[in-house]
Amino acid sequence: MRADGSAAVYGTGRPNVRAESRSRGERTRERGPAAVAPRETRSRGEGRLAPARRASVEPVAAEPAAIKSAPQRIAKLLARAGVASRREIERMIEEGRVAIGGVAVETPATILSSLQGVTVDGNPVRAPVAARLFRYHKPTGLLTTERDPAGRPTIYDRLPRELPRVVPVGRLDLNTEGLLLLTTDGELKRQLELPSSKIPRTYRARAFGEISQSQLEDLITGVEIEGIRYGSIDANLERRTGRNAWIEMTLTEGKNREVRRVLEYLGLQVSRLIRVRYGPFHLQDLPAGGVEEVRQHELVQFRKELK
């Protein structure tokens, strides 16, 4: 956050985004900024490169009183501290990597009022602090994971080194670009990913083939593909050039490769896929590889609306 109260932008690069048309349900005016999407371009300003950061943990001088007075499961506290997701923490506990006072923790259901004396891989854990959320413009060609056994590049290879330890909210495929939220808080990550939260995600897809607006409107009732049921999708045919079309799709489930599978089911070949919105957070004109922190008051308000 800058001294003038504006959000800090991490990483630099030539912007390659502009305002685009929006879905039918979003064309009324909103209080927040309008959703915008990247124009087609080959430029890929990705900001300053940084080495991947591991799930390192650091000690701090004191913990917030509110956290000390609210006993919670150790897995939840560690997730809130940004060590890893709850599922990953449960695996760490099974492997004996988490300890209290030097004694290995046996169950992720262990109740604690603070992380005092807790270590992961022998390192003291930094106490949970206020959650932070970042917008990241993920370029194509990067995996949304910390490391890849095959040695392919990941988002952690490209994130600016001045960022704190962050975990991604959901995933974007290797060849999918656009808005990826990053957070320091594993519990916030879980809230944002839960299907029950029904947070809308908007994508823009460039696809080859024949499609009509009428066919796209049929997706509003959902569709079943190879035994998998996909929920309501608000789809809008933005424009067509020959047999290439740009299609905007808003959905709330976010199943694995959902947009690609639905469009392929309709007989289309997806050549480009961009996520431009996740809940109230928009890609806007953030350059590829750029990172910008969400203002704290916006995050606080959003979390209130989630409850």
SVG drawing of the C-alpha trace seen along z (x, -y; Angstrom):
<svg xmlns="http://www.w3.org/2000/svg" viewBox="-33 -11 48 51">
<polyline fill="none" stroke="black" stroke-width="0.4" points="0.0,0.0 1.4,-3.4 1.6,-6.3 -1.2,-8.1 -3.6,-5.1 -3.5,-3.7 -2.8,0.0 0.8,1.0 1.5,2.6 4.2,5.3 6.0,6.1 6.1,4.0 5.1,4.6 3.4,3.1 -0.4,3.1 -2.2,5.3 -5.7,4.9 -8.6,2.6 -12.3,2.3 -14.5,4.9 -18.2,5.6 -19.7,7.2 -22.2,10.0 -25.9,9.2 -26.3,9.4 -23.5,6.9 -24.4,4.1 -26.1,2.0 -23.9,-0.5 -22.1,0.7 -20.3,-1.2 -17.1,0.6 -14.9,0.4 -16.1,2.0 -14.7,5.4 -12.2,5.1 -10.4,7.7 -7.1,8.0 -6.9,7.3 -5.2,9.8 -1.5,9.1 1.8,10.9 3.4,8.7 4.0,10.4 5.4,8.0 5.9,10.2 7.6,8.0 10.7,8.8 11.5,12.5 11.9,14.0 12.9,17.5 10.1,19.7 9.3,19.3 8.9,22.4 6.4,22.7 8.8,20.9 7.6,19.8 9.0,17.0 8.7,16.0 7.1,12.6 7.2,10.7 3.6,10.9 0.2,12.3 -3.1,10.4 -5.1,10.7 -8.2,11.6 -6.5,14.8 -5.2,15.8 -8.8,15.6 -10.3,17.8 -9.2,21.4 -9.2,23.2 -7.9,26.3 -4.2,26.2 -4.9,26.9 -7.1,23.9 -4.6,21.6 -1.7,22.8 -3.8,22.2 -4.7,18.7 -1.0,18.1 -0.4,18.8 1.7,21.9 -0.4,24.0 -3.9,25.1 -5.8,27.1 -5.4,30.3 -1.7,29.7 -1.3,29.1 -3.1,32.3 -0.5,34.1 2.3,32.3 0.9,33.5 0.6,37.0 4.3,36.8 5.3,35.6 6.5,32.2 4.4,30.1 5.3,30.0 4.4,28.2 7.2,27.7 9.2,30.2 6.6,32.9 5.0,34.0 1.3,33.2 -0.8,36.3 -4.0,34.9 -5.1,31.7 -8.0,31.5 -5.7,30.4 -7.1,27.2 -4.9,24.2 -5.5,20.6 -2.3,19.4 0.7,20.7 3.1,20.1 5.7,22.9 4.4,24.4 7.0,25.3 6.9,26.7 10.0,28.6 11.7,27.2 11.0,23.6 8.8,21.4 5.6,20.4 4.7,16.7 1.4,15.9 -1.7,15.2 -2.1,11.6 -4.7,9.7 -5.4,11.5 -4.0,9.9 -5.3,10.4 -3.6,9.7 -4.7,9.6 -2.2,11.4 -2.4,11.4 -1.2,14.9 0.4,15.3 0.0,18.5 2.7,21.1 2.8,21.1 1.5,23.8 -0.6,22.8 1.5,24.8 4.5,24.3 6.7,26.8 6.4,29.2 8.1,32.7 8.7,32.2 10.5,28.9 7.9,26.8 7.7,23.1 5.2,22.1 3.7,18.9 6.2,18.9 9.1,18.7 7.7,15.3 6.1,13.6 7.9,10.5 10.3,11.3 8.9,8.6 5.6,10.4 4.9,12.1 4.2,15.9 1.0,16.3 -1.2,19.2 -3.4,19.2 -7.2,19.1 -8.2,22.0 -6.2,22.6 -5.8,21.6 -4.7,24.1 -1.2,23.9 -2.7,22.3 -5.3,20.2 -4.4,16.6 -5.9,13.7 -7.0,13.0 -5.6,15.3 -6.2,14.2 -3.4,14.8 -3.7,14.6 -1.6,14.9 -4.5,16.5 -5.4,20.2 -8.8,19.8 -9.7,17.0 -8.5,19.2 -10.9,21.9 -13.8,19.4 -13.2,18.1 -13.0,21.6 -16.0,23.2 -18.9,24.0 -21.3,23.0 -19.9,19.4 -21.3,19.1 -18.8,16.5 -19.1,15.6 -16.1,16.0 -16.1,14.4 -14.1,15.7 -13.6,14.6 -12.9,17.3 -11.8,17.1 -13.2,20.2 -13.3,21.5 -16.5,23.0 -20.2,22.3 -22.2,21.1 -25.3,19.0 -26.5,16.8 -29.5,19.2 -27.2,22.2 -25.3,20.2 -28.4,19.1 -29.4,22.8 -26.4,23.1 -28.3,21.0 -30.1,24.2 -26.8,26.1 -25.5,29.0 -24.4,32.6 -21.2,33.8 -20.0,37.4 -21.8,37.8 -20.6,34.5 -23.3,31.9 -22.3,28.3 -24.5,25.6 -25.9,22.5 -23.7,20.5 -24.5,17.0 -22.9,17.0 -22.9,14.1 -21.6,14.1 -19.6,10.8 -18.4,10.8 -17.6,13.0 -15.0,12.7 -15.4,15.5 -15.6,18.7 -13.8,17.2 -15.9,15.9 -15.3,14.2 -17.6,15.6 -18.0,14.3 -19.1,16.8 -20.0,16.2 -20.3,19.2 -20.1,19.9 -19.0,23.5 -15.5,23.4 -15.2,27.2 -11.9,28.4 -11.6,27.1 -15.3,26.3 -15.3,23.5 -13.2,25.5 -15.2,28.7 -18.5,26.9 -17.4,25.1 -15.9,28.3 -19.2,30.0 -20.8,27.3 -18.4,28.2 -16.0,25.3 -12.2,25.3 -10.8,22.9 -7.7,21.1 -7.5,18.5 -9.1,18.4 -8.8,15.4 -10.4,15.0 -11.4,11.3 -13.3,11.4 -13.5,13.3 -16.3,12.1 -16.0,8.3 -12.3,8.3 -11.5,7.5 -8.5,8.0 -8.9,4.4 -5.7,3.0 -3.2,5.1 -0.4,6.1 0.6,9.7 2.8,10.8 1.7,7.8 0.5,8.0 -1.6,5.5 -2.8,5.7 -6.6,5.4 -7.2,2.5 -7.9,3.8 -11.3,2.0 -12.4,3.7 -11.3,7.1 -13.0,6.5 -16.3,5.6 -16.2,8.6 -15.6,11.0 -18.6,9.5 -20.7,10.2 -19.5,13.8 -20.9,14.6"/>
</svg>
